[in-house]
Amino acid sequence: MNILLIYPKFPETFWSFAYALRFIGKKAAFPPLGLLTVAALLPDEFQKRLVDVNVDGLTDDDLSWADMVFIGAMAVQRDSTNQIIDRCKERGLKVIAGGPLFTAEPEEFEKVDHLVLDEAERTLPSFLEDLKNGQPKKIYRASGFCEIRHTPIPSWHLIRMKKYASMSIQFSRGCPFNCDFCNVTTLFGHRTRMKTPQQIIAELDRMYDAGWRSNIFFVDDNFIGNKHYLKTRLLPALIEWRKDKKGCVFFTEASINLADDPELLDMMVTAGFDSVFIGIESPDEASLTECRKTQNKNRDLLQNVKTIHRAGLQVMGGFIVGFDNDSPSIFQRQIDFIQKSGIVTAMVGILQAPPGTRLFDRLKMENRVVRTFSGDNVDGSTNIIPKMGLDKLLDGYRAIMEQIYAPHNFYRRVRNFLTELRAPDITIPLDFQRFLAFFRSSLRLGILSKERFQYWHLLLWTLIRKPRLISVAITLSIYGYHYRRICERYIY
C-alpha cells in the first residue's frame, strides 16, 4: 500500500521566518516532526512518501501514486489543510487525519474519512488493526497518555534536510503548569513524560550521520519540566555526545524558573544550547493571576531575563495583550519591558482562546467566543470579544509592534542583548549559504533598506565590543527584517 503523508502550508507569520529564510537559501524553518514520527510507526511493508507543502508542491503525480493520504496539522495551517483535503477527495483518496488541529476540533472535518486523534502511539495501532480487518472506524480516541520511551526514531529519510533551517527533536511531552490559555496540558497532560538519553542520542546520531551540522530544536512544551532528570541523565549525555561533534546547536522552550537554577543554566550552555523560548506573557501581576501563569508571579522578570542572557542563552519571549485585567497602560508597559529586557525576538500576540482550554470554556459560557480559532496570535485578530473593546485592543497592539520593530528601537535592543550575553563556545560550520547570507544582508539591509545606518552601526559596534558575536548580530538583523515585513503586511 502506498501511503502519502502531507504536511500543509504555514501562512507567513513571525514563526514562519519566511523572509529570513531567503537569506540562507532555505525553504522552511522546521520539518514536520509529527508526520515523520507517524511514518516510523507505520508498518515497514507500506510504501511511504512525504510531501511538505512548505518545501515542495503537491503534484498530481503524488496523488496518483497514493492509495491513502495521512495529514497532520496545527490550527494555523487550517486553510491549507482544507484545500488539501478537498483536492484529495476530488481524486477519490481516503484521508486519515491527526494532530493538534483535528484533535481539538474533530467535528469541523466531516470530509475526513478517519480521524486518528490524540497521541498516535496510542491510537494508530488500533486504526491499523481495523484497517487490516477491513473495518476502520471514523474516530479513534485515546484515554490517558502514551509512554514515549517506546516512540521510534522519526523517518528522516523521507525529507531533504538541506531544505530546512533547523531540525527538530522531542525529549519530553507535558507541562507541570496550568496556564489558562494554553492547550498543551489538554493534548499532553501535566506529567512530564521523557525519552531516555539513549533514545535522544540515537536520534541525534541519525541526524548527524545524515550530514546535519546546524540548529536542532528541542520541541518540548517545557524542556525543564523535570530538572533532576535533566541534570543527572540527559544533559550529561548531551555534553558527552558533543565532545567529538561539529556544529549542532540546540534551542528549546522552557519556563522562567530556569533563571532560578544556575547549575542547570550552566549545564544547558555546556551541552550546546544557545537559545530558549519563554512565555513572559505580561509584566502585569493581575493579568498573570488571571491566566494562572503562577510561575511568572512574584519575581523580577527583567532580572530573570538578564540572568539567562548572562549565562549564555538568548531569551526569545512570548507576550500577550488582551487579558480582562489589561488596562490601556499595558501597551506602553509591554514596550518598556521588551526594550529594557533586551529580548530581541519578542513575539507579541493578541489573546485568543484555543478550543479545549479553560479560557475557551469560560469565554464560551460568557458568549464571548465569536469566531474560529486561527492559531496565529500575531495576525492582528482574535476569536474572542476582549473586555477593553476590540478597536482599542487593536490600536494598542499596533502601537506595540510599530515601536518594538522600528529600526532604531530594534537595533538598540540588539545592542542591549549583546551587551548582556555571555559569548558561547559554540560554532556552526560556515557553509556556502551562510557565507552568502552576510552578502545578502549587506545588500538588502546595508544598502537597499532605510535601516542601513542602524545595520552598519550595529556591525561596527559588535566588531569592536563583542567580536565573537558578529554572526549573532547578523542573524538578529535578518530576523528584524523578517518581523518588519510581517508587521507591514498584516498589522500596520
N, C-alpha and C positions, 0 to 999 in steps of 0.2 A: 504494500500500500504506500502511495506517495503522499507524504504529509507536508503541506506548505504552511510554514509559520510566518505570520505577517505582523510587523510592528508598525502601527500608524504614525503619521507625521505629527511632530510638535509644531505648534504655531510659534511665531517669533516672539519670544519673551525674554526677560532677564536671564532665565535659566537655560535658554536655548544656546546662548552665546553665538548666535548666528553670524553677527557682524565681526566678532573677534576671530571666529574660526577661519575666516578668509585670509587672515594674516599668516596663518600657519598651514594653509592648504588642506584643512580637514573638513569633512562633511557633517559630522555630528559630534556633540560633546561626549556622550556616553553610549555604550552598546545596550541592547535590550537584554539585561541580565536575567529577568524573569523568564522570557521565552527561551533563552539559551539553557536555563535550568530545566524547563519543561521538556525541551528536546532531549536532554540527558535522561529524563525519566521515561521517555517513550521506548518501546521495545526496539532492540537492535535490528530486527528484521524489517522495520519500517524504513523506507527511503525518506530522508528529510532534506528540506531546503528552507532557508530563512531569508526573507526579504525585509529589510529595514527600509521603509519608505523615506526615512530621513537621509539615507545614503544612496539608495538605488530606486529607480522607478519600478512599480509593479506592472509587469508586462502581461500581455495576453498569453505569451508562451508559458509564463509561470503558472497562470490559472489553468491552461490546457494540460499542463503536466500533473496538476494536483488531483488527487482523489478526495482529499479532505483538507479543510483550512482551519488552523488554530490562530486565534487573535488574542493578544494580551494588551491591555491599555490602562492608562490613568485618565482621570476626568478631563485634564487639559487636552487630551487627544480625541475628545468626543466627536468633533466634526469629521476629522479624517477617518475615524473608526466607522461612523455611519456610512460614509462614502464607500469604504472598502467592503462593508457587509452587503450593501446594495449591489456592488459590482460582482461579488461572489455569488449572490443569489440569482442574478441575471444569467450566470453561467451554470446554474443548477448545482452548485457545490454545497455540501454540508459544511456549516460553520460551527465551530466549537470555540467558546469564548471564556476567558477568565481574567483575573487580575483585579486591581482596586476599583476600576470603573464599574465593571459588571457585578462585582461582589456587593458594592454599595447600592446599586440601582438595577437589580435584575429585571424588574418589571418594565423598564424602559426599552428592552431589547427583545421584542416579540419575534423578530425575524431570525434571531439566532436559534439554531437547531438544538444545541446542547450547551448549557451553562455549567461549567466546571468551576465552582466558586471556592472561596476561602483559600487555604494553602494547598497547592497542587499535590504535595506529598501525601495529603490525606484523601483527596477526592479523585485525583486522576486514576489511581488503580481501580477504583470501583467503576468508573466510566469505561476504562479499557476492558474490564472483565465483561461488562454488559454489552459492549460493542462486539466483543468476540462471540458472544452468545446471540447476537442479533436483536437485543432488546435494550438499547440505550435509552435512558430517561431524559426528560427535558432539563431538570435541575439536579445538581449534585452539591450538597452542603456538608460541612464537617462540624461535628461537635468537639470542642476543645482544639488544641493546637498540636502540631507535629513536633517530633524530636529531630532537629536539624543536624544532629550528629550523623544521620544516615543520608543526608542530602548529597547527591552526586556532584562531581565536578561539572560545571557548565560546558556545553558543547562548543567550545571556542572555534573549532574548525569550520563552523558554519558562517563565520563572518570574516571580513577583511579588516584586520586590526588597524592597519595603517590609515584607514579612513576616519578613525576616531581620535579625539584629543586625549581621552583618558579611558582606561579600562575600569571595570567595577568588580568588587568582591564583597561578599557578605559574611561577617563573622557572627552576628547575633540578630535576633528578632525580639521585639517587645521593648517596652519602656516602663520604668517603675513610676513615672509621674502621671499626672491626671489632668492635663490641660483641657479646658472646656471646649476649645475649638478644634482639637486635633483628633483625627480618626485612626491614628496609629494603634492605640490600645484596642479599638474595636476590631481592627484587622488582625493584630498580632498579640494582644494581651499585655498584661503588666509584667509578667515574669520574664526576665531576660534569659532567653534560650541561646546557647552558644555552640558553635562548632569547636572541635578540638584543634589545638595548634597544628597537629599533623594534617588535618584537613586543609587548613589555611595554607600551610607550606606547600602541600601538594598542588593546590590551585595556583599559587604564585609560581611554582616551578613550571606548571603547564604554560602560563603566560610568558614566562622568561624564556623557556625553550622555544616558544613560537616567535621569539625575537623582540618582545616588548621591553622597552627601556625607559618608559616615561611615567606619567602620573597614573596612580591607581586609587580609586575612590572606594573607601570602606563605606558602603551604603547603609550601615546600621542606623536605626532610628535614634539610638543613643549609645554610642560606642563605649561609654564609661558606665553602662548600667550595672556592671559587676566589676568594681575596681580591683578587688582582691584577685579575681581570676586573671584580669589583665596583667597585673603587676607580677604575679607568680608564674603564669603559664604563657599567655600569648606574646606579650611584649619581649620577654627574654628570647622566645623562639624567633621573633622578627629581627631582633638585634643580631642574633647568630646568623640568620639567613642572609642578611645584607652584608656580612663581612667580606664576601668574595663576589658581590654583585655590583654592577654598574647601573646608575640611574635608579628607576623605580622609586619615586617619591610618593608618599601616601598623604591623603587627606580624608576627613571624615566629618561626622556630625556628633555633637555632644551637648551636654547641659552646662550651664555657667558654673556649677560647683566644681568643674575641672580646675578652676582657679584656686580652690582650697587645698589642692594636693600637689605640692612642689615635686615630690618624688615621681608622681605619675606624669606630670608635665615633662620632667627631665627624661624619663624613660621613653615617652612618646617621641620626643625630638631625636633621641639616640636611635630609636627604631626606624626613623625615616619619615616621620610626619612633619609637614611644614604648614598645614592649614587646618582649620576646624570651623565648621558652620555652627553657630549658636543662636538659638531663638532668644533674642533680647526682649522683643515684643514692645515694651513700653517703659519709659522712665517713671511712670505714674504708679504709685503703690496701690491706689484704689482700683485701677484697671487691671493690675496684676492679680489682685484679690478676686476681682470679678471673673477672670478667666481661669482661676485656680492655678496660676503659674507660681506656685508657692516656692519653688526652688530659686526664683529670682527676687523674692522679697527679703527685706531686712538685710540688705547688703549694699555695698558701694559698687554698683555695676561698672562705673567708669574705671575704678581702680582694678576691678576684676579683669576687665579687658586689657588694661595695661600690663597686669601681671602675666597674662597669657602671651602677649606680644613680647615682653622682655624675656620670656622663657624660650622664644624662638618659633612660636606658632602664630600665623596670621589668623585673626578672627574675622570670619565672614558673618555678618549679622542679619538676622531676620527681624523686621519691625512691623507693627500693625497699628493702624488707626481706625477708629470707628466703634470702639467699645462704648457701652452705655455710659460709663463713668468719664469718658473723654469730654473735656470742655474745649472751647475754642483755643485755649492756650496750648493744647497738646501739640499742635503743628510746629510752633516755634521751639517748644521743648524737645521735640524729636530732632529738629535741625541742629540745635545746640549740642545735644548728646552725641549725635553722629559726628559732628565736626570735632568735638573735644576728644572723642574716643579714638579717632584715627581709624575707624572701621571703613576701609575703602570700599569693599564690596558690601554695600548697605542695601538689602532687599526690602524695600518698604512697600507694604501692600494694604489694601482696604480689607477689613474684616469680612470674611464670608463664612457661611455655615455649611460644612460638608455633611451630607446625609450620614446618619449613624452616630453623630456626636451629640453630647448633651446640649450643646449650643443650638444645634438644629432642632432638637426636640422641644427645647424651651421656646424658641422663637416661633416655631410652627404653632404651638399652643397659643401664642400671643398674636397669631395671624400676621407675622412679620416676615415669613419666607415667601418671596414673591416671584422667584424665577429659578430656573435650573442652575445648579452649582457648576461654575465654569472650570474650577481648578486652577485658574490663573488669577493670582491676587495682585498682579501689577498691571492689569489691563484697564484700570480706572473704572471698574464696575463691581457690583456686589449683588448677591442673591437675597439680601435682607433689607428691611427698612431700618435705617440707623436712627437712633434716638435724637441725634443732633440735627437730623434732616439731611437728605441726600445731597442737595445743592451745596450746602455749607461744608459737608464732608469732602465732596469732590474738589471744591475750591481749595480747601486746606491741603488736600493730598497733592494737588498740582503744585501748590506753593512749596511743599517739601521737596518734590522732585526737581523743580526748577532751581532751587537753592543748592541742594547737595550735589547735583551733577553739572552745575555751571562750572566751566573750566577752572576759574580762579579758586572756587571752593574745593573742587575735586582734587586739583593738584596740591593745594595746601594740605588737604587731608592725607594725601600720599606721603608728603614730606613728614607730617606728624607721625604717621605709622612707621616709616623707615627710621626715624629718629629713635623710636622705642624698640624696634625689632632687633633681637639678637641674631646676628648673621648665622644661618645654619651651615652645618658642614655637609651639605647635600649638593650634589651637582648632577644635572641631567646632561647626557652626551649631546653635543651640538650637532643635530642632523641638518640636512640641507634646508628643510622647510623652516626650521627655527633660525637658521642663518639668514634666510630671506626675510623673515619676519621683521628683523631690525630695519632692513632697507625699505620694506613696505610701510612700516610705521613712520620711518623718517620722511617718506614721500607723502603719505596720507595725513599724518599728524603734524609733521615738522615743516611742511611746505604748503600743502593744499588747504589745510584746516585753519580756522580762525584761532585755534588754540596753540598755534605754532610757538608763540613766545613762552607759554607755560610749559610746553613739552620740552623745549631745549633747556629751559631754566632748570627743570627737574633733572634732566640727564646730567647737566653740568654739576648741579648741586650733589647728585648721587656720586658722581665720579670723584668729587673732592671729599665728601663727608663719609660716604658708605660705598666704596667702590665694589665690594663683594656683592652688593645688592643691585647692581646695574640691570641684570636680567629681570629682577623682580620689578624694578621701576618701569621697564619697557612693557612687561606683561600687564601691569596695572594700568598703564596709559592706554593700552589696547582695549582693556576691559572698559575703561571710561568712555572710549569712543563707542563701544557697543551699547552701553547704558544710555548714552545721549541719543543715539539713533532710535532706540526703543521708545524713549520718552517723547522724542519728536514725532514719532509715527503714531503712538497710541494714547499719549497722556496730555501733552501740551495743547 
